[in-house]
Amino acid sequence: MPTVSGVRLRYTGPLAQAPELMVEQQARVLKAVADIIKKKIDIALPHEQAYKDSLAGPSSSAYSPVINPAFKSRSGRNRDDIVKSQEQNILDSYEKYLVSIEGAFEEVNGEVAPRFKQSVDAHKEVYSHRVARTTLPFTGAMEIGKGIIGIAAFWLVNDPTVLRHIRANDEVFAGGPLNVARQTPDLRSTLKAALVQRLMQSGRLVVLSDWNPTKMTQENDQNNAVIAGLQDAVYVPFATGGPSHCDWKVIDGKKYLEIQVATP
């Protein structure tokens, strides 16, 4: 099974912060669509029952496993009592939620949602650090170049621009980019979109696990399943660790997304 294409895309860790231009652009977009955001909130949580179904119930379900079933407080409350109290506290906060939302998006002196816009400006630094830690190492940005996920998707559909995005720490070890997507019907766009979404999710989970081998295998299985379902049969089916694969790997202490394509 000859390898006809291979590249290792290096993960170099989180950035210190997002590019300033990117942060400012995000803030401008949010402030410009403040009225749309308010309408979407109203659609998502139009009344108290929706608030209960979306927040109170799920919150209690998530909170319940945290408490030992045998636990009993000094006041005599058991786990069920505490969980129900947690849910009721959320329900009782509905009026405060309404006041907070209405206040944030209230029109003041002819300006739409000035308090919301002030909040956006106040949280720029938080946004910058969060995106730099969880998103940009994978997606890249205009100011810093394309990231792992974009390069991987471009590589596997043979985008004509992909080689210019290969970075100094990346390693091409066989052939070059090629289109592995099924040709009839043409699934190139479908494969690219599906792979971007899957790799974004898997990359975050692998990093959060501190590159745990079991977690990497789990995520690699899903990555390869997505490709295998859309690939051309002229290539060996994608599978974790197989002749054709798209795997998160640690090699000599360095972290990569490795892509390899083989023919039968």
C-alpha angles and dihedrals in degrees: 000000000000118000108235099176135022138164136163115210111202123228106210100180136256123327122240092240142337120270111276093234091055092050093049092048091051090051092049092051094049093049092047093055098041093123091050091050090052091051091050091051090051091050093048095045106022097155145004095274091056089049089052094047095046101039116010099047098042091044092054092046091053092044096049099072090053091069121073109243089229094052119121123180125226088258090055099255116146128207095275091051091051094047092050090048090052091052092047091050089057092047091050089053092063094095091049089049091054092049091048095048095044091048093049094051099035116129111242123191091341094310119120115235100338092169091053090050091050089052091052090053091047092054099048093106092049090051092047095054094042094051092043090054103040109022118021097059086065106030101032119202139241091263096050103029134253117317135223097280097051093046092049093051092046091048094054095049094040095241107192092231099051099098092058088059096055107115133218093259094048122096128212105200103168137026115314142271118318139174110256095172121116111267101208104074096016105245098173095113092042092052093047094050094044093048094050091053095045095046092048091056096041094046093055092047093048092050092047088053089053089242094302108188094226092050092047090054092050093051093042090054090057094043092053094043090058092052094042091055092056104031132112114258092230088081128065108266113265114252135155109278091358130129086270114039147141103210139165104230143176111216119180089340093307121116123227148162101229121201121191128170125192137181124222 
